[in-house]
Amino acid sequence: MTIKDTLDKLEQGTYKNSKPIILGGIPFSARDVLVKAPLLAKLNMFYLGDRGEGKTQLAHDINSYFGENVCYAEGRPDFEPSELFRQLNAQTLGKVLRGEASQEEVAKIEELTKNVNRNLFYIDELNRCPPITQNYFFNLMDGKIIFHGKILPLGNKGYSVGFASANSGNAYTSTFDMDAALLDRMHMTLDITHPDFFTTAEDVFDIFSGDKKDPRASMPANEGEGLTHKILEMHEEFKKRPASPILCLMAPYFNIGLDYARNTSKHSKRALKKLWPNIQGLDQATDEDKMYPLSKRAILGAIALTSGLEMIAEETGKMPAKTNKEKASTELELFLDALKLTIPYSGVISQNYIESRCNGDNYTAFENLFGENSSRRREIREKFPKIYDAFLLALYGKTNTSLLDDISSGEGEWKPVRDAVSYYANSADKEISNEKIIEQAKE
């Protein structure tokens, strides 16, 4: 079975959504974005939505792909993930109760369940867990558990992915704000009932005119049991894809550059994180009070998502043949659009800005900051040709002061990118003529 065959198999399921989602100028289906890309890239998914609008059905569909390789937990205030993995050895417990167990047996009365080897870990209604309980999920979403003082990996063949659902906002009884550190571990966090991702009128008609007469979420037959090893094989192919050098060079902009605060003593938002965004002197023209820097984990997740979407586009014939420079430009545009799937609910956009300036719409806030018509997107596009040309030189251990100055001539958001280009050039060990570099740039 080819990767294309596996992607086609992931079409099966009851959740219906024909909403086209354009990312990087490439038309993707909702299932490409919500299901295929995160499973391909092994990304944790956290999907919000109004009640009764498809979160549970989507979860059932994804669960069906893994058959018995799913571990399910219902979010509740007293939940602790160790419940999923620890059990008492019945035989040893009997000895303990009869007073026949040795000290060694007593120490080993707890043992691991088969859940450790599951590939998908699903938590329903995660926001019904208070923050202290949410903290317990950190290791779970990192693909590991701690058992008797030892760190043990979760999953089979190195593949472990988390899926969680929650009601949008906190307008429901007994729900809690999400912990920022846990949100950072949810590589994709999006509201599937937002108009940008919601089902079409045609979908709704089909749902009501079909055979379904039960308001409960359908439980798919385990047709997907045989897909587990195919999903793992597909992920292995994904891992062989080389990292995009342009996105690697852009990463310092999002991790360090967005930290820059011109008029503060350390020029750093992180230095004043206890007060951000309520800090005097922040430059509103450059959105210093609206956007916090992305974590390394968040950037890695967005790059992986970009690569997964790119792989899907290639396998489905949506990625036209391009020159190296055009391909790099498409990767960058796809990455910038993919951020819409990762950061609107991640906590890096000022909540005050979302509520006071964007009527509480996280996606409007994102569009204002990074959308197609935003000043930041225009600036990135203007910088891209210079960054690409500097990359070509750096690839062969060369730099050009004029190009570097065009990227950044002093302190500021873009200096980390200039520094990364210079570092890349200094670490290169290839020799090539200027004529060959010009030839390479034309490809």
Secondary structure, DSSP 8 states (H G I E B T S, - for coil): --HHHHHHHTT-SS------EEETTEEE-HHIIIIIHHHHHT--EEEEE-TTSSHHHHHHHHHHHHTT-EEEEE--TT--THHHHEEE-HHHHHHHHHT---HHHHHT-EEE-GGGG-SEEEEESGGGS-HHHHTTHHHHHTTEEEETTEEEE-SBTTB-EEEEEEESTT-STT-----HHHHHH-SEEEETTSTTTS--HHHHHHHHHSS---SS-----GGGGGGHHHHHHHHHHHHTS---HHHHHHHHHHHTGGGB-TTSTTSBSGGGTTTTTS-TT--GGGTTTTB----HHHHHHHHHHHHHHHHHHHHTT-S----HHHHHHHHHHHHHHHGGGTSTTTT-B-HHHHHHHSTT-HHHHHHHHHSTT-HHHHHHHHHHHHHHHHHHHHHTT---HHHHHHH-SSSSTTHHHHHHHHHHHHH------HHHHHHHHH-
